[in-house]
Amino acid sequence: MTPELVPHGGAAEPRGATAMSDGVNFSVYSETATAIWVCIFDAQDDEIGRFLLDGHEDNVRFGLISGIGPGTRYGLRADGPYDPAQGYYFDPNKLLVDPYAKLIDRTFVRSPRLRLPREAEEDTASLVPKGIVIEAATERLQPRGSDAPGLIYELNVRGYTMRHPSVQGPLRGTVAGLTTRQVISHLEHLGVDVVELMPVAAWIDEGHLPILGLTNAWGYNPITYFAPDPRLMPRGLTELRAMTDMYREHGISVILDVVYNHTGEGDDQGPVLSFKGLDAHTYYRHVEVDGSQVLVNDTGTGNTLRCDHPEVQRLVIDSLRHWVEECGVSGFRFDLAPILGRSLEGFDGNAELIRKIKADPVLSKGLLVAEPWDPGPGGYQLGAFGDPFHEWNDKYRDQVRAFWRGDDDKLAALVRKVAGTSDVFDHNGRRPSAGINFLAVHDGFTLMDLVSYEDKHNEANGEENRDGHNHNSSWNCGVEGPSDDPEINAARARDIRAMLATLMFSRGVPMLQQGDEMGRSQHGNNNAYAQDNEITWLDWENADGELVNYVAALKAFRDAHPALSADRFLTGEEQNGVRDVVWLHPEGREMEDDDWHDAGASVIGMHLHVDGDELIIWFNRWVDAVDVSLPEPTTGNGWVSGICSSAEEPAFGDAGLLSLPSRSVVAIVPAEA
């Protein structure tokens, strides 16, 4: 059949391309466009039809095209004013991707032609991915639930699967590659119950990368919010649905890292691919400067999504529900989440979009995680999102690193973090699980590099080591980078194990970055976003199996002890004759005021008694073994070792003494336990 526009046959709802019995309905929002066309393409990428949307209602252009159905490849063109200095980029020569496209036919590739001015009359159709009409979903899924996770595992699809021995051929680098038995078994062995996938929506490289021969490996530069990147899901959304179904059978939820703060269209010199060409003023925040309308750059990427606009809010909610209801994901981690609550007046934790997400009958049932900072003014908002959001706790990361590095005056800070970061989260009925505790994530050093490099080494990024964080609270144990010295390598392994124990023995939700359980290194690169290569691909062949088993044992020990995993802040206050925690001096007595002000204090015990579960966790950051005195357990006769971070076992001596190995975390339990 030949595509034809059905005169006045379209509808404004729903947005995007919707397959109907009599054709496909198209609906696009734009407040400023004077005309919008749908362009149909054949299998050879030739444009075989261009149809002006003849419906116009409440800033929505819509129309029904007969003779086409699922599988049709299409794009949009829009006309209107062209004045980039005032935020208008209308140019019918620019083919645009439908913001609601759920499938595209290729990856985005940068080209200077994508940003040529209108007067160049350069048709970009050959450069732009085409949307593909898909069948309407017949089943609407629900999230698995919003219970606090036991262990979150941050995972980059390509980096995780490219070198995995059980992932072969075309499955490498894809979501389907995550469904092999060995991949799932590894996660089960660790005790992971939530996998957080780094962005899977289709993205484009940053403008400076192609000339350097680099590509974006992380995905934090999206163009679409519904369509998956074909590199990760070459067969489309069915791959993600199959993965979430399989993981659910194994007790693992899947959440997505989403980027509702900017798009890869960048600043006014960036490519025109979708939102910018349809209505930049609706989708991006602008501010007047000397008579011009300038894109606001609160994200450090050139533009900022206008999340206080009703149509943008609808786009966000619709796309979130799409990933849940059609793909089976159980929640989201929001990159640079303060943008969700930003307007020109600043951040509001009770902003309309945040309220809508919390109130949505589907989204509110899932796991919601905020990265509570952005680069804009007043962008640090840790603790401000409120339930049901969980929040990445960078204060935990920084203070735990600083303690184990040996910084002065860090004992009290360590205690606050281990006890649940109540100074940030204990308000309005929130619990320790509001905080996501981590030692390392994609943005920064890996855990191995944290103890192997004092300084970042990002030369491979082509920016003369200027990019990436300069403050890492890292140390190298004596030599910068790889070493053949067995003592240095033993020291690094010791410090990694001590920090992992600290993580698992802290109140809040623990999170691991992929590969930190097996000693992964990025060779000192703390900003490896552009390294889609061996720098970010996990080296499974040389994985530290003993470390993997140790992490699994830590998680099992945490799960077995309510005193460690209970979702209540540690207060030290007496209830029913029992105190949930007593902080112990190495002499075996309770810590006193003067003890907390000892700048060099490096040993402390955490005597826990919660829900009938009693144990003591000792933290010793000294390079030497330390003898500590033990109080009597409430029940039983003496103490025995539960688990120790060091390769050396703690030694029980006479008169209630315990020798803690150097730079170790030691858990002891009553003898009969």
C-alpha positions as CSV (number, residue, x, y, z in Angstrom):
1,M,0.0,0.0,0.0
2,T,1.1,3.6,-0.6
3,P,1.3,5.9,2.5
4,E,-1.4,8.6,2.5
5,L,-2.5,11.2,4.9
6,V,-6.1,10.7,6.1
7,P,-7.5,14.3,6.0
8,H,-8.2,15.3,9.6
9,G,-8.2,11.7,10.7
10,G,-5.5,12.0,13.4
11,A,-5.7,12.5,17.2
12,A,-3.6,14.5,19.7
13,E,-3.3,11.5,22.0
14,P,-1.2,9.6,22.6
15,R,2.2,11.2,21.8
16,G,4.5,9.7,19.3
17,A,3.8,7.1,16.6
18,T,0.9,4.7,17.4
19,A,0.0,1.8,15.2
20,M,-3.8,1.7,14.6
21,S,-6.0,-0.6,12.6
22,D,-6.2,2.0,9.8
23,G,-2.6,3.3,9.8
24,V,-0.3,5.1,12.2
25,N,-1.2,8.1,14.2
26,F,1.5,10.7,14.8
27,S,1.4,13.3,17.6
28,V,4.2,15.9,18.3
29,Y,4.3,18.8,20.8
30,S,5.6,22.2,19.7
31,E,4.6,25.7,20.9
32,T,6.5,27.5,18.2
33,A,6.6,25.4,15.0
34,T,4.6,26.7,12.1
35,A,4.5,23.3,10.5
36,I,5.6,19.7,11.2
37,W,6.0,16.9,8.7
38,V,6.3,13.1,9.1
39,C,8.8,11.6,6.6
40,I,8.5,8.0,5.6
41,F,11.7,6.1,4.5
42,D,12.1,2.8,2.7
43,A,14.6,0.0,3.5
44,Q,17.2,1.8,1.3
45,D,16.9,4.9,3.5
46,D,15.2,6.9,0.7
47,E,12.5,9.3,1.7
48,I,9.3,8.0,0.0
49,G,6.7,10.3,1.5
50,R,6.5,13.6,3.4
51,F,3.2,14.4,5.1
52,L,2.2,17.7,6.7
53,L,0.4,17.0,10.0
54,D,-2.9,18.6,9.5
55,G,-4.2,18.5,13.1
56,H,-3.3,21.4,15.5
57,E,-4.7,21.6,19.0
58,D,-3.2,23.0,22.2
59,N,0.3,23.1,20.7
60,V,0.1,19.5,19.4
61,R,0.5,18.7,15.7
62,F,-1.0,15.4,14.7
63,G,-2.2,13.3,11.8
64,L,-3.1,9.8,10.6
65,I,-1.2,8.2,7.8
66,S,-2.7,5.1,6.2
67,G,-0.9,2.4,4.3
68,I,1.8,2.0,6.9
69,G,2.1,0.0,10.1
70,P,4.6,-1.5,12.5
71,G,8.1,-1.6,11.0
72,T,7.7,1.7,9.2
73,R,10.8,3.9,9.4
74,Y,10.2,7.6,9.9
75,G,11.5,11.0,11.0
76,L,10.2,14.5,11.6
77,R,10.8,17.9,10.0
78,A,9.7,21.2,11.5
79,D,9.5,24.7,10.2
80,G,9.3,28.0,12.1
81,P,11.6,30.9,13.0
82,Y,15.3,30.4,12.7
83,D,17.3,32.6,15.1
84,P,19.8,30.6,17.3
85,A,20.6,33.8,19.2
86,Q,17.0,33.8,20.4
87,G,16.8,30.0,20.9
88,Y,15.1,29.1,17.6
89,Y,16.6,26.4,15.4
90,F,13.8,25.5,13.0
91,D,15.1,24.1,9.7
92,P,13.1,21.7,7.5
93,N,16.4,20.4,6.1
94,K,17.1,18.9,9.5
95,L,15.6,15.4,10.0
96,L,14.5,15.1,13.6
97,V,14.0,12.0,15.8
98,D,10.6,11.8,17.3
99,P,11.0,12.4,21.1
100,Y,8.6,9.4,21.6
101,A,10.2,7.0,19.2
102,K,10.5,3.6,21.0
103,L,13.0,2.1,18.5
104,I,15.6,3.5,16.1
105,D,17.4,1.8,13.3
106,R,21.0,2.8,14.0
107,T,23.2,4.5,16.5
108,F,23.8,8.3,16.6
109,V,27.0,9.4,14.9
110,R,28.3,13.0,15.1
111,S,28.8,15.0,11.9
112,P,29.5,18.8,11.4
113,R,26.6,18.8,8.9
114,L,24.2,18.2,11.8
115,R,24.8,21.8,13.1
116,L,25.1,23.7,9.8
117,P,22.9,26.9,9.7
118,R,19.6,26.9,7.9
119,E,21.0,28.8,4.9
120,A,23.4,26.0,4.1
121,E,20.3,24.0,3.0
122,E,22.0,20.7,4.0
123,D,19.6,17.8,4.2
124,T,20.6,15.6,7.2
125,A,18.3,12.6,6.6
126,S,21.2,10.3,5.7
127,L,22.9,11.1,9.0
128,V,20.1,10.7,11.4
129,P,18.6,7.4,12.8
130,K,15.0,6.8,11.8
131,G,12.3,5.9,14.3
132,I,10.6,2.6,13.8
133,V,6.9,2.1,14.5
134,I,6.4,-0.8,16.8
135,E,3.3,-2.8,17.9
136,A,1.4,-1.4,20.8
137,A,2.2,-3.2,24.1
138,T,-0.6,-5.6,25.1
139,E,0.7,-6.2,28.6
140,R,1.5,-3.6,31.2
141,L,4.0,-4.7,33.8
142,Q,4.4,-3.5,37.4
143,P,7.6,-2.9,39.3
144,R,8.8,-5.6,41.6
145,G,8.5,-3.5,44.7
146,S,10.2,-0.6,46.5
147,D,11.6,-2.4,49.5
148,A,15.1,-1.3,50.5
149,P,17.7,-3.3,48.5
150,G,20.2,-5.6,50.2
151,L,23.0,-4.9,47.7
152,I,23.0,-2.7,44.6
153,Y,25.4,-3.6,41.8
154,E,26.2,-0.8,39.3
155,L,26.8,-2.3,35.9
156,N,27.8,-1.0,32.5
157,V,26.4,-3.3,29.8
158,R,29.3,-3.1,27.4
159,G,32.1,-3.0,30.0
160,Y,30.6,-6.0,31.8
161,T,30.1,-8.3,28.9
162,M,32.7,-7.5,26.3
163,R,35.3,-9.9,27.8
164,H,33.1,-12.3,29.8
165,P,34.1,-15.9,28.9
166,S,30.5,-17.1,28.8
167,V,29.3,-14.2,26.5
168,Q,30.2,-15.0,22.9
169,G,30.1,-13.4,19.5
170,P,27.3,-10.9,18.8
171,L,26.0,-11.1,22.4
172,R,29.1,-9.3,23.7
173,G,28.4,-5.7,24.7
174,T,24.6,-6.3,24.8
175,V,21.8,-6.6,27.3
176,A,21.2,-10.1,26.0
177,G,24.8,-11.0,27.1
178,L,23.7,-10.4,30.7
179,T,21.3,-13.3,30.6
180,T,23.9,-16.1,30.5
181,R,23.9,-18.5,33.4
182,Q,27.4,-17.6,34.6
183,V,26.7,-13.9,34.7
184,I,23.6,-14.4,36.8
185,S,25.4,-16.9,39.0
186,H,28.1,-14.4,39.8
187,L,25.5,-11.8,40.9
188,E,23.7,-14.4,43.0
189,H,27.0,-15.5,44.6
190,L,27.6,-11.9,45.7
191,G,24.2,-11.6,47.2
192,V,23.1,-8.9,44.7
193,D,19.3,-8.2,44.7
194,V,19.3,-5.0,42.6
195,V,21.3,-4.5,39.3
196,E,21.6,-0.9,38.2
197,L,22.2,-0.6,34.5
198,M,24.1,2.5,33.4
199,P,22.2,4.4,30.7
200,V,20.7,2.3,27.9
201,A,18.7,5.0,26.1
202,A,20.3,5.9,22.7
203,W,23.1,8.4,23.1
204,I,25.6,10.3,21.0
205,D,29.3,11.0,21.5
206,E,30.4,14.3,22.9
207,G,31.6,16.8,20.2
208,H,35.4,16.5,21.0
209,L,35.6,12.7,21.0
210,P,35.6,11.7,17.3
211,I,38.7,13.7,16.4
212,L,40.4,11.9,19.3
213,G,39.3,8.5,18.0
214,L,37.3,8.0,21.2
215,T,33.6,7.0,21.8
216,N,31.3,7.5,24.8
217,A,31.3,4.3,26.9
218,W,28.9,5.3,29.6
219,G,25.8,6.6,27.8
220,Y,25.3,9.9,29.8
221,N,24.6,11.9,26.6
222,P,21.2,10.8,25.4
223,I,19.1,11.9,22.4
224,T,16.1,9.7,23.1
225,Y,14.3,8.8,26.3
226,F,12.3,5.8,25.0
227,A,14.4,4.1,22.3
228,P,17.3,1.9,23.5
229,D,20.7,2.3,22.0
230,P,21.1,-0.3,19.2
231,R,24.6,-1.2,20.4
232,L,23.1,-2.5,23.6
233,M,19.9,-3.9,22.3
234,P,20.2,-4.6,18.6
235,R,16.9,-6.5,18.7
236,G,15.1,-3.7,20.6
237,L,13.1,-3.7,23.8
238,T,12.5,-7.4,23.8
239,E,16.1,-7.9,25.0
240,L,15.5,-5.9,28.1
241,R,12.2,-7.5,28.8
242,A,13.8,-10.9,28.5
243,M,16.5,-9.9,30.9
244,T,14.2,-8.4,33.6
245,D,12.0,-11.5,33.4
246,M,15.0,-13.8,33.9
247,Y,16.5,-11.7,36.7
248,R,13.2,-11.5,38.5
249,E,13.1,-15.3,38.6
250,H,16.4,-15.2,40.4
251,G,15.3,-12.6,42.9
252,I,17.1,-9.7,41.3
253,S,15.5,-6.5,40.3
254,V,16.8,-4.3,37.4
255,I,16.8,-0.6,37.6
256,L,17.9,1.9,35.0
257,D,20.2,4.9,35.3
258,V,18.3,7.7,33.5
259,V,19.5,11.2,32.4
260,Y,16.6,13.7,32.6
261,N,18.9,16.6,33.0
262,H,20.3,17.3,29.5
263,T,20.6,15.8,26.0
264,G,23.4,15.3,23.6
265,E,22.3,18.2,21.4
266,G,24.6,20.3,23.6
267,D,24.9,24.1,23.4
268,D,23.9,26.4,20.6
269,Q,26.8,25.1,18.5
270,G,25.7,21.5,19.0
271,P,23.8,19.2,16.5
272,V,20.1,19.6,15.8
273,L,18.6,16.1,16.1
274,S,15.3,16.3,18.0
275,F,14.2,18.6,20.8
276,K,16.3,21.6,19.6
277,G,14.7,21.4,16.1
278,L,11.2,20.9,17.4
279,D,11.0,23.6,20.1
280,A,14.1,24.4,22.0
281,H,12.3,26.8,24.3
282,T,9.9,24.2,25.5
283,Y,12.4,21.5,26.1
284,Y,15.5,23.4,27.3
285,R,15.9,26.2,29.9
286,H,17.0,29.6,28.6
287,V,18.0,32.8,30.2
288,E,18.2,36.3,28.7
289,V,21.8,37.7,28.4
290,D,22.3,41.0,26.7
291,G,19.2,40.6,24.7
292,S,19.9,37.0,23.6
293,Q,18.3,33.8,24.8
294,V,21.1,31.6,26.1
295,L,20.9,27.9,27.0
296,V,21.2,27.4,30.7
297,N,24.1,25.1,31.5
298,D,23.5,23.7,35.0
299,T,24.7,20.3,33.9
300,G,28.1,21.2,32.4
301,T,27.1,19.8,29.1
302,G,25.7,22.8,27.2
303,N,22.0,22.5,27.9
304,T,19.6,21.8,30.8
305,L,16.2,20.0,30.4
306,R,13.3,22.3,31.3
307,C,11.7,20.0,34.0
308,D,9.4,22.7,35.2
309,H,7.5,22.7,31.9
310,P,4.3,20.5,31.8
311,E,5.2,18.9,28.4
312,V,8.7,18.0,29.6
313,Q,7.2,16.6,32.8
314,R,4.8,14.5,30.8
315,L,7.7,13.3,28.6
316,V,9.6,12.2,31.7
317,I,6.7,10.4,33.3
318,D,5.6,8.7,30.1
319,S,9.1,7.5,29.3
320,L,9.6,6.2,32.9
321,R,6.4,4.3,32.7
322,H,7.4,2.9,29.3
323,W,10.5,1.3,30.8
324,V,8.5,-0.2,33.7
325,E,5.3,-1.3,31.9
326,E,6.8,-2.5,28.6
327,C,10.3,-3.6,29.7
328,G,9.8,-4.8,33.3
329,V,12.3,-2.6,35.1
330,S,11.7,-2.0,38.8
331,G,13.0,1.5,39.3
332,F,15.4,4.2,38.3
333,R,18.6,6.0,39.4
334,F,18.2,9.7,38.4
335,D,21.5,11.2,37.1
336,L,22.0,14.9,38.4
337,A,18.6,14.6,40.1
338,P,18.4,18.2,41.3
339,I,17.5,19.2,37.7
340,L,14.2,17.4,38.3
341,G,13.3,20.2,40.8
342,R,15.1,23.1,39.1
343,S,13.6,26.3,37.7
344,L,15.2,29.7,37.2
345,E,14.6,30.3,40.9
346,G,16.7,27.4,42.0
347,F,16.0,23.9,43.4
348,D,12.8,22.9,45.2
349,G,12.6,19.4,46.7
350,N,8.8,19.7,46.5
351,A,8.8,20.7,42.8
352,E,6.0,19.6,40.6
353,L,7.9,16.9,38.7
354,I,9.3,15.4,41.8
355,R,5.8,15.3,43.3
356,K,4.4,13.7,40.2
357,I,7.0,10.9,40.3
358,K,6.2,10.3,43.9
359,A,2.5,10.3,43.3
360,D,2.5,8.2,40.2
361,P,0.6,4.9,40.8
362,V,3.2,2.9,38.9
363,L,6.5,4.7,39.5
364,S,5.9,5.2,43.3
365,K,5.8,1.4,43.7
366,G,9.4,1.0,42.3
367,L,12.8,1.8,43.6
368,L,13.7,5.5,43.1
369,V,17.3,6.6,43.6
370,A,18.6,10.2,43.3
371,E,22.1,11.4,42.5
372,P,21.5,14.5,44.7
373,W,23.8,17.0,43.1
374,D,24.4,18.8,39.9
375,P,27.1,21.4,38.8
376,G,24.6,24.3,38.9
377,P,24.2,27.0,41.6
378,G,23.0,25.4,44.8
379,G,23.2,22.0,43.2
380,Y,24.3,20.0,46.2
381,Q,21.0,18.6,47.7
382,L,22.0,15.5,49.6
383,G,19.1,14.6,52.0
384,A,16.6,16.9,50.3
385,F,14.6,14.5,48.2
386,G,12.5,12.8,50.8
387,D,10.8,9.4,50.8
388,P,10.4,7.2,48.8
389,F,13.6,8.4,47.2
390,H,17.0,6.8,48.2
391,E,20.0,9.0,47.6
392,W,23.6,8.4,46.7
393,N,25.6,9.3,49.8
394,D,28.9,10.8,48.7
395,K,29.6,11.9,52.3
396,Y,29.9,8.3,53.2
397,R,32.4,7.6,50.4
398,D,34.5,10.6,51.3
399,Q,34.7,10.0,55.0
400,V,35.3,6.3,54.8
401,R,38.1,6.9,52.3
402,A,39.6,9.6,54.5
403,F,39.6,7.4,57.6
404,W,41.4,4.5,55.9
405,R,43.8,6.9,54.2
406,G,44.9,8.0,57.6
407,D,43.5,11.6,57.8
408,D,43.4,13.2,61.2
409,D,40.1,13.7,63.1
410,K,38.2,11.1,61.1
411,L,37.1,8.7,63.9
412,A,33.9,10.5,64.7
413,A,33.1,11.0,61.0
414,L,33.5,7.3,60.4
415,V,31.2,6.5,63.3
416,R,28.5,8.8,61.9
417,K,28.6,7.1,58.5
418,V,28.7,3.6,59.9
419,A,25.7,4.4,62.1
420,G,23.6,5.5,59.2
421,T,24.5,9.2,58.4
422,S,21.7,10.4,60.7
423,D,23.0,14.0,60.4
424,V,21.7,14.0,56.8
425,F,18.8,11.5,56.7
426,D,17.2,11.3,60.2
427,H,14.3,13.6,59.5
428,N,10.7,13.3,58.4
429,G,10.5,9.6,59.3
430,R,13.4,8.6,56.9
431,R,15.6,5.6,57.7
432,P,19.2,4.7,57.1
433,S,18.2,3.0,53.8
434,A,17.5,6.5,52.4
435,G,21.3,6.6,51.9
436,I,23.0,4.5,49.3
437,N,26.5,3.9,50.7
438,F,29.4,3.3,48.2
439,L,33.2,3.4,48.1
440,A,33.5,3.8,44.3
441,V,31.2,4.2,41.3
442,H,31.6,4.7,37.6
443,D,32.6,8.3,38.1
444,G,36.0,8.2,39.8
445,F,38.6,5.6,40.8
446,T,37.9,1.9,41.0
447,L,38.5,0.5,44.4
448,M,41.8,-1.0,43.3
449,D,42.9,2.3,41.8
450,L,41.9,4.0,45.0
451,V,44.7,2.2,46.9
452,S,47.2,2.2,43.9
453,Y,47.3,5.8,42.7
454,E,47.6,9.1,44.6
455,D,46.8,11.1,41.5
456,K,44.5,10.5,38.5
457,H,46.0,9.4,35.2
458,N,43.5,10.4,32.5
459,E,46.0,10.9,29.7
460,A,44.1,8.4,27.5
461,N,41.1,10.8,27.4
462,G,43.1,13.3,25.3
463,E,42.6,16.3,27.6
464,E,46.1,16.4,29.0
465,N,44.8,15.0,32.3
466,R,42.7,18.1,33.0
467,D,39.4,16.2,33.2
468,G,38.1,14.2,36.2
469,H,38.1,14.9,39.9
470,N,41.3,16.1,41.5
471,H,40.2,15.3,45.0
472,N,40.0,11.5,45.4
473,S,41.2,10.8,49.0
474,S,43.4,8.1,47.4
475,W,46.7,6.6,48.3
476,N,49.1,4.2,46.6
477,C,50.7,2.1,49.4
478,G,54.2,3.1,48.4
479,V,54.3,3.0,44.6
480,E,52.2,4.8,41.9
481,G,50.5,2.3,39.8
482,P,51.2,-1.4,39.2
483,S,53.8,-3.0,41.3
484,D,55.7,-6.3,41.5
485,D,56.5,-5.9,45.1
486,P,54.5,-8.5,47.0
487,E,54.4,-6.4,50.2
488,I,52.8,-3.5,48.3
489,N,50.3,-5.7,46.7
490,A,49.5,-7.3,50.0
491,A,49.0,-3.9,51.5
492,R,46.6,-2.9,48.7
493,A,44.6,-6.1,49.1
494,R,44.4,-5.6,52.9
495,D,43.1,-2.0,52.5
496,I,40.5,-3.0,49.9
497,R,39.2,-5.8,52.1
498,A,39.0,-3.4,55.1
499,M,37.0,-0.9,53.2
500,L,34.6,-3.5,51.8
501,A,34.0,-4.8,55.3
502,T,33.3,-1.2,56.5
503,L,30.8,-0.9,53.7
504,M,29.0,-4.1,54.5
505,F,28.9,-3.3,58.2
506,S,27.4,0.1,57.8
507,R,23.7,1.1,58.2
508,G,22.2,2.1,54.9
509,V,22.1,0.4,51.5
510,P,25.5,-0.9,50.2
511,M,26.4,-0.5,46.6
512,L,29.2,-2.0,44.6
513,Q,30.6,-0.8,41.3
514,Q,31.1,-3.6,38.8
515,G,34.5,-5.3,39.1
516,D,35.4,-3.9,42.5
517,E,34.7,-7.3,44.0
518,M,37.4,-8.8,41.7
519,G,40.2,-6.1,41.8
520,R,39.4,-4.3,38.6
521,S,41.7,-1.4,37.6
522,Q,41.3,1.4,35.1
523,H,45.0,2.2,35.2
524,G,44.4,5.3,37.3
525,N,41.8,6.8,34.9
526,N,39.1,8.3,37.1
527,N,36.9,9.6,34.3
528,A,36.8,6.7,31.8
529,Y,33.6,7.8,30.1
530,A,35.3,7.8,26.7
531,Q,37.1,4.5,27.0
532,D,35.0,1.9,25.3
533,N,38.0,-0.5,25.4
534,E,40.1,-2.6,27.7
535,I,40.3,0.3,30.2
536,T,36.6,-0.2,31.1
537,W,36.0,-3.7,30.0
538,L,36.2,-6.1,32.9
539,D,39.1,-8.5,32.7
540,W,37.4,-11.7,33.8
541,E,40.3,-13.9,33.0
542,N,42.5,-12.2,35.7
543,A,39.7,-11.7,38.3
544,D,40.6,-12.1,41.9
545,G,38.5,-15.1,42.9
546,E,39.4,-15.0,46.5
547,L,38.3,-11.4,46.7
548,V,35.0,-12.3,45.1
549,N,34.4,-15.0,47.7
550,Y,35.3,-12.6,50.5
551,V,32.7,-10.1,49.3
552,A,30.1,-12.9,49.1
553,A,31.0,-13.9,52.7
554,L,30.7,-10.3,53.9
555,K,27.2,-10.0,52.4
556,A,26.2,-13.3,53.9
557,F,27.5,-12.3,57.3
558,R,25.6,-9.0,57.0
559,D,22.4,-10.8,56.1
560,A,22.8,-13.2,59.0
561,H,23.0,-10.4,61.6
562,P,20.1,-8.1,62.2
563,A,22.4,-5.9,64.2
564,L,24.1,-5.0,61.0
565,S,21.2,-4.9,58.5
566,A,18.3,-3.4,60.6
567,D,17.0,-0.3,59.0
568,R,17.2,1.9,62.1
569,F,19.7,4.5,63.0
570,L,22.1,3.6,65.8
571,T,21.6,5.9,68.7
572,G,23.2,4.4,71.8
573,E,20.1,5.1,73.7
574,E,18.7,2.5,76.1
575,Q,15.5,0.8,75.3
576,N,14.1,-2.0,77.4
577,G,17.4,-2.2,79.3
578,V,19.5,-2.6,76.1
579,R,21.5,-0.1,74.1
580,D,21.7,-0.7,70.4
581,V,25.3,0.4,70.2
582,V,28.2,1.2,72.6
583,W,31.3,2.7,71.0
584,L,34.4,1.1,72.6
585,H,37.8,2.5,73.3
586,P,40.7,0.0,72.6
587,E,40.9,-0.3,76.5
588,G,37.5,-1.9,76.4
589,R,35.6,1.0,78.0
590,E,33.1,3.2,76.4
591,M,34.4,6.1,74.5
592,E,34.4,9.4,76.4
593,D,34.3,13.0,75.2
594,D,38.1,13.5,75.2
595,D,38.5,10.3,73.2
596,W,36.5,11.7,70.3
597,H,38.8,14.7,70.1
598,D,42.0,12.7,69.7
599,A,43.1,13.7,66.2
600,G,45.1,10.6,65.6
601,A,42.6,8.1,67.1
602,S,42.6,5.1,64.7
603,V,40.9,2.2,66.5
604,I,37.3,1.9,67.7
605,G,34.9,-0.9,68.5
606,M,31.2,-1.0,67.6
607,H,29.4,-3.1,70.2
608,L,26.0,-3.9,68.8
609,H,22.9,-5.4,70.4
610,V,19.9,-5.3,68.2
611,D,16.8,-7.6,68.1
612,G,18.6,-10.2,70.2
613,D,21.7,-10.2,68.0
614,E,25.0,-9.2,69.6
615,L,28.4,-8.7,68.1
616,I,31.4,-6.3,68.1
617,I,33.0,-4.8,65.0
618,W,36.5,-3.5,65.5
619,F,38.0,-1.0,63.0
620,N,41.8,-0.7,63.1
621,R,43.6,1.5,60.6
622,W,47.1,1.3,62.3
623,V,49.8,-0.3,60.2
624,D,50.6,-2.4,63.2
625,A,48.6,-5.0,65.1
626,V,46.7,-3.6,68.1
627,D,45.6,-5.3,71.3
628,V,42.1,-4.3,72.5
629,S,40.3,-5.3,75.7
630,L,36.9,-6.9,75.3
631,P,33.8,-6.5,77.4
632,E,31.9,-9.5,78.4
633,P,29.1,-10.5,76.0
634,T,25.6,-10.1,77.4
635,T,25.0,-13.8,76.8
636,G,27.4,-16.7,76.5
637,N,30.9,-17.2,77.7
638,G,33.5,-15.1,75.8
639,W,33.8,-14.2,72.1
640,V,34.9,-16.0,68.9
641,S,35.8,-14.6,65.5
642,G,33.0,-14.1,63.1
643,I,34.8,-12.7,60.0
644,C,38.0,-10.7,59.5
645,S,39.1,-8.6,56.6
646,S,42.8,-9.5,57.1
647,A,44.5,-12.6,55.8
648,E,45.8,-12.9,59.4
649,E,43.3,-14.1,61.9
650,P,42.7,-12.0,65.1
651,A,44.3,-13.6,68.1
652,F,42.4,-14.0,71.4
653,G,44.7,-13.7,74.4
654,D,44.4,-13.9,78.2
655,A,42.5,-11.4,80.3
656,G,40.0,-10.6,77.6
657,L,42.5,-9.3,75.1
658,L,42.1,-9.5,71.3
659,S,44.9,-8.7,68.9
660,L,43.6,-7.0,65.8
661,P,45.7,-7.5,62.6
662,S,47.1,-4.3,61.0
663,R,44.6,-2.2,59.0
664,S,41.7,-4.5,59.5
665,V,38.1,-4.8,60.3
666,V,37.2,-7.7,62.7
667,A,33.8,-9.0,63.7
668,I,33.5,-11.1,66.8
669,V,30.4,-12.8,68.1
670,P,29.4,-14.5,71.4
671,A,30.9,-18.0,71.6
672,E,27.7,-19.9,71.4
673,A,26.7,-17.9,68.2
